[in-house]
Amino acid sequence: MLDTLGLDPRSEQVYRGLLALPGAGVAALADHVGLSDADVRHGLDVLSELSLVRPSAELGGLPRAVSPDIGLDILMSRQQAQLAEQQKRLEESRVAAAQLIAEFADQRSASAGFGGEQLVGIDAIRDRLAGLTRDVREEVLAFSPDGAQTKENLQASRPLDRHLLGRGVRMRTVYLDSVRNSTHSVAYAQWLTELGGQVRTAPSLPTRMIIIDRTTAVIPVNSEDSAARAVVLTGQGMLTALCALFDAIWSAAQPLGEAPARDDRGLTAQEAATIQLLAEGRTDEAIAKRLGVSQRTARRIATGLMERLGARSRFEAGVLAVQAGWLPSRVAVGPAV
């Protein structure tokens, strides 16, 4: 029951045993919970590391279980800290990716040493992508930040997707959470999953990106106009950074077939992203573009969050979000620079 909080089942058994038999030794605990002495000792080590077991002064130093109300609070606080650290790493990866894209935005294909080439125009981009996907051997990773796709676009993608998956190529794609409102997008994801592909969604994505075999990446020079110009990157350092970015966002994303989960703050990933953008002073238009939704939907989400916080202004919403634990206390609240 507590494995999601970092406590494995055997250690939980030992914890429950100690609650039932305060001051019991290893042999008595092993007999009570039906585990070996070695498993009980391992469980006691884990519980000690998690601060769920302490030596008892009254029982001659024998292990004593911390009461469940305190113990569960310790576990949840630890889990919340881990989630906050994961979110921090994810944001750092996004910043690194943005810096990487900006660094090469003004490069030309003749530039030496950056391990890439530039593609100008949608036809050149499509031709290059067609060649790369034809030659893929193992894996295709993709960010698709454009929101719900048209039914026609998804239908046109099926032959190539079927061909790649039929060859045993692994395919992992991250869409925006907003595609969950598109019935044909959900149907396409289910079809892709049945063939062996994997689809997840995230509240926001840093850029459109396709990575082939972890050796070649194609990203737009300008994320606001991805059809105008793109860069093909092959440098080892750049690919390592981009693959790390994908892996970080993939691990935090949610399978499309699952209902949006709420974190321990009661927020969906989309709501958490919105409150962060509100605190940065983003407009409804900017929030809508980041989330891949309409301005009306962005306004509805923002208004709902403000009502839950009891805020009368967006600035106040940022302040109250920090006080409610929805945002880290170090977050900058105010107009975006």
C-alpha positions in Angstrom: 0.0 0.0 0.0 2.9 2.4 0.8 5.2 1.5 -2.1 4.2 4.8 -3.9 5.6 6.6 -0.9 9.0 4.8 -1.1 8.3 1.9 1.3 8.6 -1.5 -0.3 6.1 -4.2 0.7 8.5 -6.3 2.9 9.6 -3.2 4.8 6.0 -2.3 5.3 5.3 -5.7 6.7 8.1 -5.2 9.2 6.8 -1.8 10.1 3.3 -3.2 10.7 4.8 -6.0 12.7 6.6 -3.5 15.0 3.4 -1.5 15.5 1.7 -4.7 16.6 4.6 -6.0 18.7 6.5 -3.0 20.2 10.0 -3.9 21.2 10.0 -7.3 19.4 13.3 -8.7 18.4 14.2 -9.9 14.9 13.2 -13.6 15.5 9.8 -12.6 17.0 9.1 -10.2 14.2 10.1 -12.7 11.5 7.7 -15.3 13.1 4.9 -12.7 13.3 5.1 -11.4 9.7 6.2 -14.6 8.0 9.6 -13.3 6.7 13.1 -14.6 7.1 15.4 -13.0 9.7 17.5 -11.5 6.8 14.4 -9.9 5.3 13.4 -8.5 8.7 16.9 -7.0 9.2 16.8 -5.5 5.7 13.4 -4.1 6.5 14.6 -2.6 9.7 17.5 -0.9 7.9 15.1 0.6 5.3 12.8 1.8 8.1 15.7 3.3 9.9 16.8 5.2 6.8 13.3 6.5 6.4 13.1 7.5 10.1 10.2 5.2 10.7 12.0 3.2 13.3 13.9 4.6 16.3 15.8 2.9 19.2 13.6 2.8 22.3 15.1 4.2 25.5 12.5 2.3 27.5 13.2 -1.1 25.8 16.9 -1.1 26.0 17.5 0.2 22.5 15.3 -2.2 20.7 13.6 -0.8 17.6 10.4 1.1 18.1 8.1 2.0 15.2 7.2 5.7 14.9 3.4 6.1 15.1 1.6 6.0 11.7 0.4 9.6 11.8 4.0 10.8 12.1 5.4 8.1 9.9 3.1 8.7 7.0 3.8 12.4 7.2 7.5 11.7 7.1 7.0 9.5 4.0 4.8 12.1 2.2 7.2 14.9 3.0 10.1 12.9 1.6 8.1 12.1 -1.5 7.1 15.7 -2.0 10.7 16.7 -1.7 11.7 14.2 -4.4 8.9 15.4 -6.7 10.1 19.0 -6.2 13.6 17.9 -7.0 12.4 16.1 -10.1 10.5 19.2 -11.2 13.6 21.3 -10.6 15.7 19.0 -12.8 13.0 19.0 -15.5 12.9 22.8 -15.5 16.7 23.0 -15.7 16.6 20.6 -18.7 14.0 22.8 -20.4 16.2 25.9 -19.8 19.2 24.0 -21.2 17.2 23.0 -24.3 16.1 26.5 -24.8 19.7 27.8 -24.6 20.8 25.1 -27.0 18.2 26.1 -29.6 19.0 29.8 -29.2 22.7 29.0 -29.5 22.3 27.6 -33.0 19.4 29.8 -34.2 21.8 32.0 -36.2 24.1 29.3 -37.4 24.3 28.5 -41.1 24.9 25.1 -42.6 28.4 26.2 -43.6 29.4 26.7 -39.9 32.0 24.2 -38.9 32.2 22.1 -35.7 28.6 22.2 -34.5 27.7 18.9 -35.9 24.6 19.9 -37.8 22.9 21.2 -41.0 20.2 23.7 -41.7 17.0 23.0 -43.6 15.1 25.9 -45.1 11.4 25.5 -45.9 8.8 22.9 -45.1 9.6 20.8 -48.2 13.3 20.5 -47.3 12.3 19.6 -43.7 9.8 16.9 -44.8 12.3 15.4 -47.3 15.0 15.2 -44.7 12.6 13.7 -42.1 11.5 11.1 -44.7 15.1 10.0 -45.3 15.9 9.8 -41.6 12.8 7.8 -40.7 13.4 5.5 -43.6 16.9 4.7 -42.3 15.9 4.5 -38.6 17.2 1.2 -37.0 16.1 1.2 -33.3 14.1 4.1 -31.9 12.2 7.3 -32.7 11.6 9.9 -29.9 9.4 12.9 -30.5 7.9 16.0 -28.9 4.6 17.2 -30.6 3.7 20.5 -28.9 1.0 21.6 -31.4 -2.0 20.4 -29.5 -4.6 18.2 -31.1 -3.8 17.0 -34.6 -6.3 17.0 -37.4 -8.0 13.7 -38.2 -6.5 13.8 -41.8 -2.9 14.3 -40.5 -3.2 11.4 -38.1 -4.6 9.2 -40.8 -1.7 10.1 -43.1 0.8 9.1 -40.4 -0.6 5.6 -40.0 1.2 3.9 -42.9 4.7 5.0 -41.8 4.0 4.3 -38.2 2.7 0.8 -39.0 5.8 0.2 -41.2 8.3 1.3 -38.5 6.6 -0.6 -35.7 6.4 -3.6 -37.9 10.2 -3.5 -38.3 10.5 -3.5 -34.5 11.4 0.2 -34.2 10.5 1.6 -30.8 8.4 4.8 -30.9 7.8 7.1 -28.0 5.9 10.4 -28.5 4.9 13.1 -26.0 1.9 15.3 -26.9 0.4 18.1 -24.9 -2.3 17.3 -22.3 -4.8 19.2 -24.4 -4.9 16.3 -27.0 -6.9 14.4 -24.4 -9.9 16.5 -25.4 -9.6 15.2 -29.0 -11.4 12.0 -29.7 -9.5 11.2 -32.9 -6.2 11.9 -31.2 -7.0 9.5 -28.3 -8.2 6.9 -30.9 -4.9 7.3 -32.8 -2.9 6.9 -29.6 -4.8 3.7 -28.7 -4.2 2.3 -32.2 -0.5 3.2 -31.9 -0.3 1.5 -28.5 -1.9 -1.7 -29.8 0.9 -1.9 -32.4 3.6 -1.4 -29.8 4.1 2.4 -29.8 4.0 4.5 -26.6 2.2 7.8 -26.2 2.3 10.1 -23.2 1.2 13.7 -22.5 2.7 16.6 -20.6 1.2 20.0 -19.7 3.8 21.9 -21.8 6.7 21.1 -24.1 9.8 23.2 -24.9 9.9 22.7 -28.6 9.0 20.4 -31.5 11.7 17.7 -31.7 12.4 14.3 -33.3 15.3 12.2 -32.3 16.4 9.2 -34.5 18.3 6.4 -32.9 19.7 8.8 -30.3 22.2 9.9 -32.9 20.4 12.6 -34.9 17.9 15.2 -33.9 15.7 17.6 -35.9 14.4 20.7 -34.2 13.0 24.0 -35.5 15.2 27.1 -35.4 12.1 29.1 -34.3 9.5 27.2 -32.3 6.9 29.8 -33.3 7.3 28.9 -37.0 8.6 25.3 -37.1 8.0 25.1 -40.8 10.3 27.9 -41.8 13.7 26.5 -40.8 15.0 23.5 -38.9 18.4 22.3 -37.8 19.7 18.7 -37.9 22.0 18.0 -35.0 24.4 15.1 -34.8 27.0 16.2 -32.3 27.4 13.8 -29.4 27.2 16.5 -26.7 24.1 18.0 -28.2 22.4 14.7 -28.6 23.2 13.7 -25.0 21.6 16.9 -23.8 18.5 16.5 -26.0 18.0 12.8 -25.1 18.3 13.7 -21.4 15.6 16.4 -21.9 13.3 13.9 -23.6 13.9 11.2 -20.9 13.2 13.8 -18.1 9.9 14.9 -19.7 8.9 11.4 -20.6 9.3 10.2 -17.1 7.1 13.0 -15.8 4.5 12.6 -18.5 1.4 10.5 -18.2 0.2 7.7 -20.6 -2.6 9.0 -22.7 -4.9 6.2 -21.9 -4.9 7.1 -18.2 -7.1 9.8 -16.6 -5.2 12.9 -15.6 -3.7 12.3 -12.2 -3.6 14.9 -9.4 -0.6 15.4 -7.3 -0.4 15.8 -3.5 -1.4 19.4 -4.0 -4.7 18.4 -5.7 -3.5 19.7 -9.1 -3.3 18.1 -12.5 -0.1 18.6 -14.4 -1.9 21.1 -16.7 -3.1 23.1 -13.6 0.4 23.0 -12.1 1.9 24.4 -15.3 -0.8 27.1 -15.4 -0.2 28.3 -11.9 3.5 28.5 -12.6 2.7 30.6 -15.7 0.3 32.8 -13.8 3.0 33.5 -11.2 5.3 34.5 -14.0 2.8 37.1 -15.2 1.9 35.3 -18.5 -1.1 36.4 -20.4 -4.0 34.2 -21.4 -2.6 34.1 -24.9 0.8 33.0 -23.7 -0.6 30.4 -21.4 -2.9 29.1 -24.2 0.1 28.8 -26.6 2.2 27.0 -24.0 -0.5 24.5 -23.2 -1.8 24.1 -26.7 -5.3 25.1 -25.8 -7.6 28.0 -26.8 -7.4 31.3 -25.0 -10.9 30.6 -23.6 -9.8 27.3 -22.1 -6.6 28.9 -20.7 -8.8 31.7 -19.1 -11.2 29.0 -17.7 -8.3 27.1 -16.1 -6.7 30.2 -14.7 -10.0 31.5 -13.3 -10.7 28.1 -11.6 -7.3 28.1 -9.9 -7.8 31.7 -8.7 -11.2 30.8 -7.3 -9.7 27.8 -5.5 -7.0 30.0 -4.0 -9.4 32.8 -3.2 -7.3 35.3 -5.2 -8.7 38.5 -6.6 -5.8 39.2 -9.0 -3.2 37.1 -10.8 -0.4 38.6 -8.7 -2.3 37.6 -5.5 -2.8 34.2 -7.0 1.0 33.8 -7.3 1.5 34.9 -3.7 -1.3 32.6 -2.3 0.0 29.7 -4.4 3.4 30.0 -2.7 1.6 30.1 0.7 -0.5 27.1 -0.2 2.5 25.1 -1.2 1.5 25.0 -4.8 4.7 26.8 -5.8 8.2 26.8 -4.2 8.8 29.8 -2.0 11.8 30.9 -4.2 9.6 31.3 -7.3 9.5 34.8 -8.8 6.0 36.3 -8.6 5.2 39.1 -11.0 5.4 40.2 -14.6 7.5 38.0 -16.9 10.6 39.6 -18.3 
